[in-house]
Structures are given as structure tokens and as C-alpha cells.
Amino acid sequence: MRIQVRRTGGFAGIERQAEVGTSGRPDAQEWHTLAEQAVAAGQGVPPLGVPDGFSYEITVDGKTVYAADPALTPEQRELISRVLREGA
């Protein structure tokens, strides 16, 4: 599974993106579950966020959904954090 996250917005407006491939990872099932939950809660179009808040584009195996602060689900927040921290 390929998981990509693109973060835009924020006070400085700096875009950040990262990607994680789960193939061969010992924790792949955990990533898959988290990604499926995050995508299921996402929206098909970018939602309105708050001033200086972040907006996110989450793509899992070619399917893209959108989310924005402060309305992230716990699963979306965890997935986004992990991908931006561990991804390339």
C-alpha cells in the first residue's frame, strides 16, 4: 500500500508532503487499518478550514480524500503525523 500526505496552509503557508510504502513492513497491517479509517472519514472535495489552519490531501493506493484542521478524526491525525514523520 502507498500512502501519501500533502499538507498545505498554516501560518507560513509552507507545503509539505511525504509518502510511505507499507510493503514488507512488520507493522503493515496497522498502517492499512489506519489508512482505511482515515480515507473512509475523508471528503471528496477540500473542506473549508480555519484561518492559518492546515489542509490535507491523503492518497492511499490512488484514492484521494481531503481533510482540514480542526475537523480531523483521530485516525486521520495519527496517519498524517506518522506519514509526515516517517515518510520520504
N, C-alpha and C positions, 0 to 999 in steps of 0.2 A: 504494500500500500504506500502511495506517495501522498504526503500531507504537506501542503504549502499554506503559509500565512503571510499576508501583506497587511501591514499596519500603516495607516495614514492619519494625518491630523495632529492633534496635540498642540501645545503652546508654540513650539518651534516649527511645526509643520514638516518635520523630517520623516520621510518614508523609510520603513524598514521591512525587509522580507527575509524569509528563511524557509527551508524545506527539509523534511525528514523522510527517509525511506525506512520502512519497517522490516523489509525482507532480511531474514537472518538475525534479527534482534531477539534476545531472550525474552524481552518484555513486549513483543509484538502484539499479543492478544490484548494487553492493557491499552496500547495505543489504538488498536482497532475499535475497541469498545468506546473509548473516549471520543475518537473521531466520529463514529456513527452517531453518538448522542449530540455532539456539537453541531453536526450537519443537520440532523433532524430538527434542531431548535432554531436553525438559521432562517434567514429571509431570502427570497428570490431577487430582491432589489435592495440597494443600500438604504438602510433606515436613516431617519434624521437622528443625529446625535445631539450632544450638548456642546456649547462653545468650548473650544480648547480640549475637547474630548477626542479619544481615538476612535477611528472606524476600522473595521477589519474585513478582509476578504479571505475566506477559508476555502481552500480547494482540496478535495480528497478524491483521488483517482479520477480527476477530470470534472467532478461535480463541484460547482462553486456556489457558496452561500455567503451572506453578508450579516454583520452584526456591528453594534456600536456600544460604547460606554454610555451610560452606566447600566444598560439593559442586557449585559452578558449573563448567560447561565453559568453556574459553577463549572460545568463541563467545558464550555467554551473558554472560560477564563483559564482553566488548567491547561487545555490543549494549546491555546495561544502562547501561554507562558513557556510551556515545555518546548514548543517548536522554535520560538524565538531564542530560547536559551541554548538548546542542543543542536539546532539545525545549522545548515551551511548556507 
